[in-house]
Amino acid sequence: MTVCRGVRGAITVQQDTRDEVLSATRQLLALMIRRNGIDAADVASAIFTVTRDIESEFPALAARQLGWLEVPLLCGYEVSVEGSLPRCIRVLIHWNTDLPQADINHVYVRDAVRLRPDLNVLPPVDFEELERWISEHLCEDQSTAKSFPASQDPAAPGSDVKGASGA
Ligand SMILES: O=C(O)C(=O)C[C@]1(C(=O)O)C=C[C@@H](O)C=C1
């Protein structure tokens, strides 16, 4: 019977840069997709959180870059508990599947492995091969280029928005 299951993932970045946030989120999603055999058509929605020290980009953009153009996506802030792991991107994917909850593979990588050591059963990853898979699955659609319209892009020529966060 097909039901909606949650698939969790988390990854950290060394610095809050747009490239790092997008690249780390693409890696995290690619690992989750491949470990579980997730097809975008079966994804009901995905929720991302970032710790408050991440503000350079919406991780949802990385999902669109991988072709999740019709999946409803949402980003928000993680609860700022004192002493918790910094620069962390978390995701919860709602996936329609026949698999029982016990067979879902959650993915915690880099420093995020310490968040749920009980769920950390990821086999060794060949990151060069993973990056090749990601490049083969990159979507060239316009909606993946920017996380906000050009008219609100502070970097766009002629923009009257100064220092906007893009939110
Ligand atoms: O799984 C994680 O990412 C955690 O940090 C663990 C945990 C939890 O206590 O279960 C804590 C905070 C997150 O919002 C989600 C789950």
The ligand as an SDF file (V2000), in Angstrom:
LIG
                    3D

 16 16  0  0  0  0  0  0  0  0999 V2000
   17.6520   15.0660   13.0410 O   0  0  0  0  0  0  0  0  0  0  0  0
   18.1660   16.1710   13.2180 C   0  0  0  0  0  0  0  0  0  0  0  0
   18.5190   16.9010   12.2610 O   0  0  0  0  0  0  0  0  0  0  0  0
   18.3740   16.6580   14.5790 C   0  0  0  0  0  0  0  0  0  0  0  0
   19.0490   17.6360   14.7890 O   0  0  0  0  0  0  0  0  0  0  0  0
   17.6890   15.9500   15.6770 C   0  0  0  0  0  0  0  0  0  0  0  0
   16.3380   16.5690   16.0040 C   0  0  0  0  0  0  0  0  0  0  0  0
   15.7100   15.6880   17.0910 C   0  0  0  0  0  0  0  0  0  0  0  0
   15.9500   15.9540   18.2620 O   0  0  0  0  0  0  0  0  0  0  0  0
   15.0540   14.7150   16.7320 O   0  0  0  0  0  0  0  0  0  0  0  0
   16.5150   17.9550   16.4840 C   0  0  0  0  0  0  0  0  0  0  0  0
   16.2200   19.0590   15.7420 C   0  0  0  0  0  0  0  0  0  0  0  0
   15.6800   18.9560   14.3740 C   0  0  0  0  0  0  0  0  0  0  0  0
   14.6880   19.8990   14.1340 O   0  0  0  0  0  0  0  0  0  0  0  0
   15.1920   17.6180   14.0640 C   0  0  0  0  0  0  0  0  0  0  0  0
   15.4710   16.5260   14.8110 C   0  0  0  0  0  0  0  0  0  0  0  0
  1  2  2  0
  2  3  1  0
  2  4  1  0
  4  5  2  0
  4  6  1  0
  6  7  1  0
  7  8  1  0
  7 11  1  0
  7 16  1  0
  8  9  2  0
  8 10  1  0
 11 12  2  0
 12 13  1  0
 13 14  1  0
 13 15  1  0
 15 16  2  0
M  END
$$$$
